[in-house]
Amino acid sequence: MAYFDLDPLLETMLDYNPGISDLNLSVGRPPQVELEDVRAYGSIVIMNGRTEPGATVEVNGEDTSVNADGTFTKTVQLAAEGWSFVEIRARDAWGNETVRKQRVYVEGL
């Protein structure tokens, strides 16, 4: 994963506009992924989470719709009984990405 230095123009903007530093400037940082609620119903898992606005999210390799505020909900069906992992991948506009694995338990099918 690559981290980038802030563009010199952006650094100049921050020097002359100190209030702009309050913005979430994540040019070189991968987007965070927070899971707010994970529920399993047999082999069905419903995941509610949040990432930074504008990021894309994949859950187990499937594109997931992300709302303007960065929230997302994804329903996943797992084939195996017992413990499994669900992979959540968030990628920002600069290509920085975060991968998170969530362990879930699937009761008898």
PEBELRA-V856295 format. One line per field, one symbol per residue. phi: phi as a letter, one per 40 degrees, with the letter a starting at -180 (. if undefined). psi: psi as a letter, one per 20 degrees, with the letter a starting at -180 (. if undefined). A space follows every 10 residues. Layout:
# PEBELRA-V856295
phi->???
psi->???
This chain:
# PEBELRA-V856295
phi->.bbbccddcc ccdcccbdcc cccccbdbbc ccbbccabbb bgccbbbbaa bcdgcbbbbf gbdbcbcdcg cababbbbcb cgcbbbbbbb bcccgcbbbb bbcbbbcdc
psi->pqpqqqphgg ggghgimhhi iiqnolgjqq qqppohpppp ncjpppppaq aqpiqqppok ipqppprhji qqpppppqhq qbprpppppp prijipqppp pppqporp.
